[in-house]
Amino acid sequence: MTIPFLDRRPRIAHVRLQGAITPRPGFGGGISLATTGPVLDRAFGLKRLSAVFLSINSPGGSAVQSSLVAGRIRRLAEEKKVPVIACVEDAAASGGYWIACAADEIVADPASILGSIGVIAAGFGFQGALERLGVERRLRTAGTEKSFWDPFRPEQPEDAARLETLLEDMHGEFRAWVTARRGDRLKAPPEELFTGRFWPGRKAVALGLADRLGDAAGEARRRFGERARLIPVGGPRPSLLRRLLPGLSAEAVLAAAEERAAWARLGL
């Protein structure tokens, strides 16, 4: 039996970041500032804290939510003066890697997927579909670009050019963040690292995208010895109704479809 106030083992807050990064929570969970922020606050608020470990398993998602969560991690780490270690499980890709870079160091399994430092936008064109169904669409706008990327008309060259500019701007933010956080640990030129390609863990270490191979338990022992204590910190459990009937929400179905598509891009 351990008496709490006499327990002097190194204390490590252990937070799991699981799923796609989206402002719409799915029935299987997900990562957003709204859901993850309170968990991070609790983790960094533990007394006598030696470190915070983030076990990350995410194919990516919203660039905005990725940036917000990463920013919260950095702010708390600097306020509490606590080291942060990201431990990649299946994947830290795209926005998942953005969040991983908020850590001071990144460890990964040899089979983990890391990288995908790029930005993607996708949609469908339905021009002609309404006419075939006998539906007349009535659209009025105030503002010459208000109907930007309208799926019910043919793709416009000026829309495509504008979207390319937006994607390049967002990609630039992603590149700057990774460069600032990883610095001279990056071992390959930008034209190799920032193409949207992803790599398995061992290659990611060789490229400087991760620091070493390992997992949360092993890294805790390596840093703090055999007596290190990983303390799980999670969010509140969903209501009984939500657990029993997860698929009744249209938002949950949409979020699940988006997450499945994100994992599929990694072949997982």
N, C-alpha and C positions, 0 to 999 in steps of 0.2 A: 504494500500500500504506500502511495506517495502523498505526503501532506503538502497541499498546494503552495503555502507560503514558504515552505522549505525546499521546494523543487527548483534547483538551480540549473537544470538542463537547458541548453540553448533552445530558444523558442522560435519556431519558423512558422509564420502564417502561410497557409497553403490554399490558394484560390484556383478554382477550375474555371477556365473560360472556354466554353463548349458551344459549337454551332456556328451558323452563319451570323454575320454582323448586319443587323437590320434594325430600324426603328420600330418595326412591327414584330412583337414577340410571337414565336410559333408555339404550337402545343408541346414541342419537344425542347423548348427553351431557345436560347439565342443570346447574342451579345449586343448590348446597347448601353449608352451611358445611363439610361433610366433604370435598367435592370442590374448593371454591373457596378455603377458608381457607389451605391450603398454598401455593397459587399466589400469593395476596396476600402471604403472608409472604416468599416469594422476591422478589416485585416490590419491596416496600418495603425489602428487604435489600440491594439493589444499591448499589454504592459510587458516590459523587459524583452522587447522584440529584437532578435538577432538578424532576421532577414524576412523578406516576402518572396515566396515562390509562386510563379504563375504557370500552371499546367495548361498549355494552349492546344486546342484541337479545333481549328477553324479554317475553312476554305476561303474566307474573305467575305466581302459584301460591301456595305455602305462606306464610302471614303470618309464622309463626315463623321459617322459614328466611330470609325477606326481612329480618327484624329482626336475626337473628344475623349475616348477611353484612354488612349495613349497619353494625352495631356493630363488627365486626372492622375494616372500612375506616376508621371514625372513630378507633378506638384506635390503629391503626398510623400514620395520618396525624398524629395528635397526638404520638405517641412520636417519630416521625422528623422532624416539622416539615416535611412535604412537601405541597405543594398537590395536590389530586386534582381531575381534570376528567372528567366523564362525557360521552361522545360517543355519542349515541343513533343507532342505525341504523334498522332497520325499526320497532322499538317499544321503549318503556320504559313499560309499562302495568301498573297495579295494583302487584304486588310488584316488578316491574321498575322502576317509578317510585320506589317506596320505596327501593330500592338506589341509584338515580340521585341521590336527595336526600342521600346520604352524601357526595357530591362537593361541593367548594367552588363549582363552577360547572357548568352543564349546557349543552352545545351539541347541536344537532339538525339533521338534514336537513329541508328544507321539507316533505317527504312523510312524515317520521317520525310515529309515533303516540305521544302522551304523555298521561298522566293516568290515568283510570279509578281515581280515588281512592275506592274503595268496597270492600265485602266481600261475597262471594257464598257461599252454601251450596246445594247441589243434591243430589237423590237421587231414588229411585223408590219407589213404593208397590206391594207385591206381595200385598196382602191378597186372599184368595180364590184365589190361584194354586196354593197347595199343596193346597187342598181339591179343586180341579179335577183335580189330578194324583193324587189319592188318597193324599197324604202327610199324616201327622199330625205337627204340630210340638209338641214338649214343651219348655216354657220355665219355669224356676223362677228366682226372684231373691231376694236378700237386700238390702234397700234399696228404698225406694218408687220411686225414679227410675232404677233401674239399667237398665230397658228403654226409656230415653229414645230417641225417634226410631226405634223398631223398624219396619223396612220391611214387616213381615208383619202389621201391624195397621193399622186406619184411623188417619189423622192425628188426634192428640189436641190439643184447643185449648191445654191447658197446656204441651204439648211445643212447639207453635208459638210460644207467648208466650215460653217460656224461650229458644228458639233466637233469636228476634228480639232479646232482651236481650243474648245473647252476641255477636251480629253488631254491635249498636250499640256495645258495649264495645270490640270490636276496631276498628271504624270510628273511634271516638274516639282510639285510640292512633295510628292512621294519620294522622288529621287533625292531631293534636298534633305528630307528627314532621315532617310537611310544613311546618307553620306555624313550628316552631322552626328548621328548616333554611333555608327560603326567606325567612322574615321579611317585611320591608317590600318585598321584590321582588315579592310577590304583588300583582297589579293588579286583582283581581276579588273580590267578596264570597264568604264561605264557601258560601253557598247556591248559588252558581254553580260553584265549583271542586270541591266535595266531594260531588257527586251520583253519582259513578261514571262520568260522561261522559268521553270522551277527545277529543283534538283533534290536527290535523296540526301539524307543527313551527312554521310561521310564526305560527299562532294561539296556540300554546303560549308562544312568546316574548312575544307581546302581552299574554297573561294573567299573565306572570311565572313560569310553570312551567319555563321554560328561559331562558337568558341571551342566546343569540345563535344564528344559523344557522351551520352549518359541519360539518366532519368532523375526524377525528383528525389527519390529515396537515396540513391547512390550519391547524388550531388550534395545532399544534406550531410551524409556521413563524411564525404571528402572534405567539406568545408568546416564542419563543426564537430566531427567525431561521432563515435558510435552512440553517444547519449543524446544526440540531436533529436528534437521532438517536432514533428510536423503536425501543426494544428489546423484541421480543415475549417475553412470559413466559407459559408455558402449563404444563399438568399433564402427567403421564406418559401415554404412549400406551397404549391398551388392549391386552390380550394379543392375539396372532394369532388364537387360537380365538374370542375375543369379536368381533374384527373380521370373521371369516369367517362366524360363526353368531350374529349379533346377536339374531335373533328367537326363540331357543329359551328364553329366560328369561320366565317368566310376569310377573315384575315389570317387565321391559323392555316387554312388550306393554302392560301397564296404564299405565306411565308415558307411552308413546307415545300412547295413546288420550287420556289426560288433557291432554297437551301439544297435541294436535290440537284438542281442544275449546277450550282457552284461546286459541289463535290464531284459531279460527273466530269467537269472540265479538268479535274486532276486525275481522272481515271479511278476514283474511289467510290 
